[in-house]
Amino acid sequence: MLSSFIIFIFLFVECVFSSNFFFNDPRPELFKLTDDEVSNIKVTLTDDEYGKFKNLILSGNQGNTYSVSGIQIQLHLEKKSRIYFFKDVTFSVSEPVSETSTKLSYDFEFPEKAQMLGVRKIELLPEVNDPTFLRTKLACDIRNRLGIPNQNANFANLYINDVYMGLYLMLDSIDSDWAYNLYKEDISPILYKCENKQSYLTLQSSLTNCESENDNDSSHDHWQNFLTRLESGESLEQINGIMDVDLFYIQIALEFLSGSWDHYLNNGHHYYMNRPGNKRWQMIHYDFESEFGLDITRSDHRNREYPEFDFWQWTEKRDLLDVLVFQKPQYLENMIRSIIEHTFNPEILFPRIEELKQIIEQAVIKDKTRNNNANANTAQNQNQNQNQMLPGRIRTANKEYSVGEWSINSNFISIIRMI
């Protein structure tokens, strides 16, 4: 039986800590250069465009969108004393303004031959639901350390016409350009995004529930053939012929270890299925804001003793899991042990968390200070009145995590919930 490793993970692991968190760092140059600081992204709009942006977006009117092409942006790396200039960039608000939006998400798309240090598209996410601002970054770093295909994440301050808009998480977007940059070859990837819940990789649950992200399978024949073969697979060997089973084991092992309730094992979504060229299909997770147990009570589990769960208490039995896990549990057990030994243990993760906290502390203070007046030097002596507008917000929230709550929740304790 797969017993819970979570309760033991911080007690019985011996591992040597390396000052370099990544092995043979696979990330694009952008994320290598910005890993040890909060970069500054500066957007320059014409007076006319800036007026449109303020009227459409910063007004907070529900349903409004904004996009502009051909603009110039700058990437400032103060620690390295470098400034990069990029032209002909498309800048947009990721989603229409909603009645609950307090801080928006932004997208940048660069010309194919003038990418942003090896990245064609980036997105800036506000991560307002995560009191630590660290979950997505840490989840991406863990996967990169394990050497599996994944998004990359770092931190950035955003300025629009010299107006400070707040602290954001900077990620690359998973799409055909991302796949090309990853594999360094013209692979014509087939990419499906499983955003809707209950997509369990069966014909019934996933054929139309997952959406194609490019035009390389417009008839959906490849996707249907994959799901059909996956359903008919009766052994690990058969399934491994069409899907990267080792990668699948890593992904579900990380879901189990990190208390991830909003991916495949529980809600059946927030993952991509990618087929690079004629190779096997790959599962790639995204959306890690609820990782490491945040809002875990929103899951369907009635028993709240999560650290004591075994694998089958954490998920439901499905045909794919029956073949790959129930019939041969030793494969997943070995994968979990390997991940704990090499990455998911306190001697590796705690120093990384402390490092990331130090990198973003001053940026967090500035992001949570009214009127851009970030004069305090430490998180402990910064008390915020959250009833006033903060940088980049389009409206006040009923409750927003303060700097003090960020500091407390970033320690190795149970989450303090917002009331």
C-alpha positions as CSV (number, residue, x, y, z in Angstrom):
1,M,0.0,0.0,0.0
2,L,1.1,3.5,-0.8
3,S,1.3,5.0,2.7
4,S,1.5,8.8,3.2
5,F,5.0,10.2,2.9
6,I,3.9,13.7,3.8
7,I,3.9,13.0,7.6
8,F,7.4,11.6,7.4
9,I,9.0,13.9,4.8
10,F,10.5,16.4,7.3
11,L,11.7,13.8,9.7
12,F,13.6,10.9,8.1
13,V,15.4,12.3,5.1
14,E,19.2,12.6,4.7
15,C,20.3,14.7,1.7
16,V,23.2,17.0,1.0
17,F,22.2,20.5,0.1
18,S,23.6,22.1,-3.0
19,S,23.9,25.9,-3.3
20,N,22.7,25.5,-6.9
21,F,19.0,24.5,-6.7
22,F,18.9,23.4,-10.4
23,F,20.7,20.5,-12.0
24,N,22.0,21.5,-15.5
25,D,19.6,24.4,-15.5
26,P,17.2,23.8,-18.4
27,R,15.4,27.1,-18.2
28,P,15.4,29.8,-20.9
29,E,17.9,32.6,-20.5
30,L,15.2,35.0,-19.3
31,F,14.6,32.9,-16.2
32,K,18.2,32.2,-15.5
33,L,19.0,35.9,-15.5
34,T,16.1,36.9,-13.3
35,D,16.2,34.1,-10.8
36,D,18.1,36.0,-8.0
37,E,16.2,39.3,-8.1
38,V,12.8,40.9,-8.7
39,S,13.1,42.3,-12.2
40,N,11.4,45.5,-13.3
41,I,9.2,45.4,-16.5
42,K,8.5,48.9,-17.8
43,V,5.8,49.4,-20.4
44,T,5.6,52.6,-22.5
45,L,2.2,53.5,-24.0
46,T,1.4,56.6,-26.1
47,D,-0.6,59.2,-24.3
48,D,-3.7,58.1,-26.3
49,E,-3.2,54.4,-25.5
50,Y,-2.5,55.1,-21.9
51,G,-5.8,57.1,-21.7
52,K,-7.6,54.1,-23.2
53,F,-6.0,51.8,-20.8
54,K,-7.0,53.9,-17.8
55,N,-10.6,54.3,-19.0
56,L,-11.1,50.7,-20.0
57,I,-9.2,48.8,-17.4
58,L,-8.3,50.9,-14.4
59,S,-11.9,52.1,-14.2
60,G,-12.8,48.6,-13.1
61,N,-15.8,48.4,-15.4
62,Q,-16.8,44.7,-15.7
63,G,-16.2,43.0,-19.0
64,N,-13.7,45.4,-20.4
65,T,-10.6,44.1,-22.2
66,Y,-7.5,45.8,-23.6
67,S,-4.8,45.0,-26.1
68,V,-2.3,47.0,-28.0
69,S,0.5,46.0,-30.5
70,G,3.8,47.6,-31.5
71,I,4.8,49.0,-28.1
72,Q,8.2,49.1,-26.5
73,I,9.0,47.6,-23.1
74,Q,12.2,47.5,-21.0
75,L,13.5,44.8,-18.7
76,H,15.6,46.2,-15.8
77,L,17.9,43.9,-13.9
78,E,19.2,46.2,-11.1
79,K,21.3,43.6,-9.5
80,K,23.2,43.0,-12.7
81,S,23.0,46.6,-13.9
82,R,21.5,45.6,-17.2
83,I,18.6,47.0,-19.2
84,Y,17.1,45.2,-22.2
85,F,14.9,46.9,-24.8
86,F,12.2,45.1,-26.8
87,K,10.1,46.6,-29.6
88,D,7.0,45.6,-31.5
89,V,5.5,43.9,-28.4
90,T,1.8,43.1,-28.0
91,F,0.6,44.0,-24.5
92,S,-2.8,42.9,-23.2
93,V,-5.0,42.2,-20.2
94,S,-5.3,38.5,-19.9
95,E,-9.0,38.2,-19.1
96,P,-11.9,40.6,-19.1
97,V,-12.3,42.7,-16.0
98,S,-14.7,40.9,-13.5
99,E,-16.6,42.2,-10.6
100,T,-14.1,40.4,-8.3
101,S,-11.0,41.6,-10.0
102,T,-8.7,43.6,-7.7
103,K,-5.4,43.2,-9.5
104,L,-5.2,42.1,-13.1
105,S,-3.1,39.6,-15.1
106,Y,-1.1,40.8,-18.1
107,D,0.2,39.1,-21.3
108,F,3.2,40.0,-23.4
109,E,3.9,38.6,-26.9
110,F,7.2,39.2,-28.6
111,P,8.1,38.9,-32.3
112,E,9.2,35.5,-33.3
113,K,12.7,36.7,-34.3
114,A,13.0,39.1,-31.3
115,Q,12.0,37.1,-28.3
116,M,12.5,38.1,-24.7
117,L,15.7,36.2,-24.0
118,G,14.4,32.9,-25.3
119,V,10.7,33.4,-24.5
120,R,8.0,34.3,-27.0
121,K,5.2,34.9,-24.6
122,I,5.1,35.8,-20.9
123,E,2.3,36.4,-18.5
124,L,2.2,38.4,-15.2
125,L,0.0,36.9,-12.6
126,P,-1.0,38.7,-9.4
127,E,-1.3,35.6,-7.2
128,V,-3.6,37.4,-4.8
129,N,-5.0,34.1,-3.3
130,D,-1.6,32.9,-2.1
131,P,-0.5,34.6,1.1
132,T,3.1,33.7,0.5
133,F,3.5,34.6,-3.2
134,L,5.8,31.6,-3.3
135,R,3.7,28.5,-4.2
136,T,3.7,28.7,-8.0
137,K,7.4,29.7,-8.1
138,L,8.4,26.8,-5.8
139,A,6.2,24.3,-7.7
140,C,7.9,25.3,-11.0
141,D,11.3,25.2,-9.5
142,I,10.7,21.7,-8.1
143,R,9.7,20.4,-11.5
144,N,12.6,22.1,-13.2
145,R,15.0,20.6,-10.7
146,L,13.5,17.2,-11.5
147,G,14.2,17.9,-15.2
148,I,10.6,17.5,-16.5
149,P,8.8,19.8,-19.1
150,N,7.3,22.6,-17.2
151,Q,6.5,26.3,-17.0
152,N,9.1,28.7,-15.6
153,A,8.5,31.3,-13.0
154,N,10.2,34.3,-11.4
155,F,9.1,37.6,-10.0
156,A,8.7,41.1,-11.6
157,N,7.5,44.5,-10.7
158,L,5.3,46.1,-13.4
159,Y,5.4,49.8,-14.4
160,I,3.1,51.3,-17.0
161,N,4.3,54.8,-18.1
162,D,6.3,55.0,-14.9
163,V,3.3,54.2,-12.8
164,Y,4.0,51.3,-10.4
165,M,1.4,48.6,-10.8
166,G,2.6,46.1,-8.2
167,L,4.5,42.8,-7.8
168,Y,3.7,39.9,-10.1
169,L,4.7,36.4,-10.9
170,M,6.3,36.2,-14.3
171,L,5.7,32.9,-16.3
172,D,6.2,31.7,-19.8
173,S,3.1,30.5,-21.6
174,I,2.8,26.8,-22.6
175,D,2.1,26.8,-26.4
176,S,3.8,25.8,-29.7
177,D,6.5,28.4,-29.2
178,W,7.2,27.1,-25.7
179,A,7.5,23.5,-27.1
180,Y,9.8,24.6,-29.9
181,N,12.1,26.5,-27.5
182,L,12.1,23.4,-25.2
183,Y,13.0,20.8,-27.7
184,K,15.0,23.0,-30.1
185,E,13.5,21.4,-33.2
186,D,10.6,21.8,-35.5
187,I,8.5,19.2,-33.8
188,S,4.9,20.3,-34.9
189,P,3.6,19.6,-31.4
190,I,0.0,18.6,-30.7
191,L,-1.1,20.4,-27.5
192,Y,-4.4,20.1,-25.6
193,K,-5.3,22.1,-22.5
194,C,-7.5,20.3,-19.9
195,E,-8.9,23.3,-18.0
196,N,-12.3,21.9,-17.3
197,K,-12.9,19.7,-14.4
198,Q,-13.4,15.9,-14.5
199,S,-11.0,15.4,-17.4
200,Y,-9.7,12.0,-16.5
201,L,-8.1,11.0,-19.8
202,T,-11.0,8.9,-21.0
203,L,-13.0,9.3,-24.2
204,Q,-16.1,10.3,-22.3
205,S,-14.5,12.7,-19.9
206,S,-11.8,14.3,-22.1
207,L,-12.6,14.1,-25.8
208,T,-14.4,17.4,-25.9
209,N,-13.6,18.6,-22.3
210,C,-10.0,19.3,-23.3
211,E,-9.3,22.0,-25.9
212,S,-6.7,22.0,-28.7
213,E,-4.2,24.9,-28.3
214,N,-2.9,24.9,-31.9
215,D,-3.9,23.8,-35.4
216,N,-1.8,20.6,-35.6
217,D,-4.8,18.4,-34.8
218,S,-7.8,20.4,-36.1
219,S,-9.9,17.2,-36.7
220,H,-9.0,15.9,-33.2
221,D,-8.2,12.5,-34.7
222,H,-4.8,12.2,-32.9
223,W,-6.5,13.2,-29.6
224,Q,-9.3,10.7,-30.1
225,N,-6.9,7.9,-31.1
226,F,-4.7,8.6,-28.0
227,L,-7.7,8.5,-25.6
228,T,-9.0,5.3,-27.3
229,R,-5.6,3.5,-27.0
230,L,-5.2,4.8,-23.4
231,E,-8.6,3.3,-22.4
232,S,-7.8,0.0,-24.1
233,G,-4.4,-0.3,-22.5
234,E,-4.2,-3.2,-20.0
235,S,-0.6,-3.0,-18.9
236,L,2.0,-0.4,-18.0
237,E,4.0,-1.5,-21.1
238,Q,1.1,-0.8,-23.4
239,I,0.4,2.6,-22.0
240,N,4.1,3.5,-21.9
241,G,4.1,3.1,-25.7
242,I,1.8,6.0,-26.2
243,M,2.3,8.2,-23.0
244,D,5.4,9.0,-21.0
245,V,4.6,7.0,-18.0
246,D,7.6,8.1,-16.0
247,L,6.5,11.7,-16.4
248,F,3.0,10.8,-15.4
249,Y,4.3,9.1,-12.2
250,I,6.3,12.2,-11.3
251,Q,3.3,14.5,-11.8
252,I,0.9,12.4,-9.6
253,A,3.6,11.8,-7.0
254,L,4.1,15.6,-6.7
255,E,0.3,16.0,-6.4
256,F,0.3,13.5,-3.6
257,L,3.3,14.9,-1.8
258,S,2.4,18.6,-2.1
259,G,-1.3,18.3,-1.1
260,S,-2.3,19.4,-4.6
261,W,-6.1,19.0,-4.8
262,D,-6.7,21.0,-8.0
263,H,-5.0,18.9,-10.7
264,Y,-5.5,15.4,-12.2
265,L,-5.9,13.2,-9.1
266,N,-8.8,15.1,-7.5
267,N,-10.5,17.6,-9.8
268,G,-9.2,16.2,-13.0
269,H,-8.0,19.4,-14.6
270,H,-5.2,22.1,-14.8
271,Y,-2.9,20.1,-17.0
272,Y,-1.8,20.0,-20.7
273,M,-1.3,16.9,-22.8
274,N,1.5,17.5,-25.3
275,R,2.7,15.3,-28.1
276,P,6.1,16.6,-29.3
277,G,6.4,15.4,-32.9
278,N,6.0,11.7,-33.2
279,K,7.0,11.1,-29.6
280,R,4.8,10.0,-26.7
281,W,2.2,12.2,-25.1
282,Q,3.3,14.1,-22.0
283,M,1.3,15.4,-19.0
284,I,2.3,18.9,-18.0
285,H,0.8,20.6,-15.0
286,Y,-0.1,24.3,-14.7
287,D,-1.8,26.6,-12.2
288,F,-0.1,26.1,-8.9
289,E,-1.6,28.8,-6.8
290,S,-3.3,26.3,-4.5
291,E,-0.3,24.0,-4.2
292,F,1.1,22.8,-0.8
293,G,-2.3,22.5,0.8
294,L,-3.7,26.1,0.3
295,D,-7.5,26.0,0.5
296,I,-7.4,22.3,0.8
297,T,-10.8,22.2,2.5
298,R,-12.3,23.1,-0.9
299,S,-11.5,19.6,-2.0
300,D,-14.2,16.9,-1.8
301,H,-12.5,15.0,1.1
302,R,-14.7,14.7,4.2
303,N,-11.9,13.3,6.3
304,R,-9.6,16.3,7.2
305,E,-6.6,14.3,8.5
306,Y,-4.7,14.9,5.3
307,P,-1.2,14.1,6.5
308,E,-2.3,10.6,7.3
309,F,-3.9,9.9,3.9
310,D,-2.5,7.0,1.8
311,F,-2.6,7.4,-2.0
312,W,-6.0,5.9,-2.4
313,Q,-7.5,8.1,0.2
314,W,-6.2,11.1,-1.7
315,T,-7.6,10.1,-5.1
316,E,-10.3,8.0,-6.6
317,K,-9.8,4.7,-8.4
318,R,-9.9,5.2,-12.2
319,D,-9.0,2.8,-15.0
320,L,-5.7,4.6,-15.8
321,L,-4.7,4.6,-12.1
322,D,-5.8,1.0,-11.7
323,V,-3.4,-0.1,-14.5
324,L,-0.4,2.2,-13.6
325,V,-0.7,2.3,-9.8
326,F,-3.0,-0.3,-8.3
327,Q,-1.6,-3.2,-10.3
328,K,2.1,-2.2,-9.8
329,P,2.3,0.2,-6.8
330,Q,6.1,-0.3,-6.5
331,Y,6.6,2.0,-9.5
332,L,4.9,5.0,-7.9
333,E,6.4,4.2,-4.5
334,N,9.9,4.2,-6.0
335,M,9.2,7.5,-7.8
336,I,8.0,9.1,-4.5
337,R,11.1,7.9,-2.7
338,S,13.4,9.3,-5.5
339,I,11.6,12.7,-5.4
340,I,11.9,12.9,-1.7
341,E,15.6,11.9,-1.7
342,H,16.6,14.4,-4.5
343,T,14.2,17.3,-4.1
344,F,11.1,17.2,-1.8
345,N,12.8,17.3,1.6
346,P,13.6,20.0,4.1
347,E,17.3,20.1,3.5
348,I,16.6,21.1,-0.1
349,L,13.4,23.0,0.0
350,F,13.7,25.1,3.2
351,P,16.9,26.9,2.1
352,R,15.2,27.6,-1.3
353,I,12.1,29.0,0.4
354,E,14.3,31.2,2.6
355,E,16.2,32.4,-0.4
356,L,13.0,33.2,-2.3
357,K,11.6,35.1,0.7
358,Q,14.7,37.3,0.9
359,I,14.5,38.0,-2.8
360,I,10.9,39.3,-2.7
361,E,10.6,40.8,0.7
362,Q,11.1,44.4,-0.2
363,A,9.0,44.0,-3.3
364,V,6.1,42.5,-1.2
365,I,6.4,45.5,1.1
366,K,6.2,47.9,-1.8
367,D,3.3,46.0,-3.4
368,K,1.3,46.2,-0.1
369,T,2.1,49.9,0.7
370,R,-0.4,52.7,-0.1
371,N,0.7,55.5,-2.4
372,N,3.8,53.7,-3.5
373,N,5.5,54.7,-0.2
374,A,7.5,51.7,0.7
375,N,9.9,53.1,3.3
376,A,9.9,50.2,5.8
377,N,12.9,47.9,5.8
378,T,11.4,44.8,7.2
379,A,8.1,42.9,6.9
380,Q,7.7,42.8,10.7
381,N,7.4,46.6,11.2
382,Q,5.0,47.3,8.3
383,N,1.4,47.5,9.3
384,Q,-1.1,48.1,6.5
385,N,-4.5,49.7,6.5
386,Q,-6.1,47.5,3.8
387,N,-9.2,49.7,3.4
388,Q,-7.3,52.0,1.0
389,M,-6.2,51.3,-2.6
390,L,-2.9,49.5,-3.1
391,P,-0.7,49.7,-6.2
392,G,-2.2,48.2,-9.4
393,R,-5.5,47.5,-7.8
394,I,-8.6,48.5,-9.7
395,R,-10.8,48.2,-6.6
396,T,-10.4,47.5,-2.8
397,A,-10.8,43.9,-1.6
398,N,-12.9,42.9,1.4
399,K,-9.7,41.4,2.8
400,E,-6.2,41.3,1.4
401,Y,-3.2,39.6,2.9
402,S,-1.0,42.1,4.7
403,V,2.8,42.1,4.8
404,G,2.7,40.7,8.3
405,E,0.5,37.8,7.1
406,W,2.8,37.2,4.2
407,S,5.7,36.9,6.6
408,I,3.9,34.6,9.0
409,N,2.5,32.3,6.3
410,S,5.9,32.1,4.6
411,N,7.3,30.3,7.7
412,F,7.0,26.6,8.1
413,I,3.7,26.5,9.9
414,S,0.0,25.9,9.2
415,I,-1.7,28.5,7.0
416,I,-3.5,31.4,8.7
417,R,-6.8,31.8,6.8
418,M,-8.3,35.1,5.7
419,I,-11.6,35.9,7.5
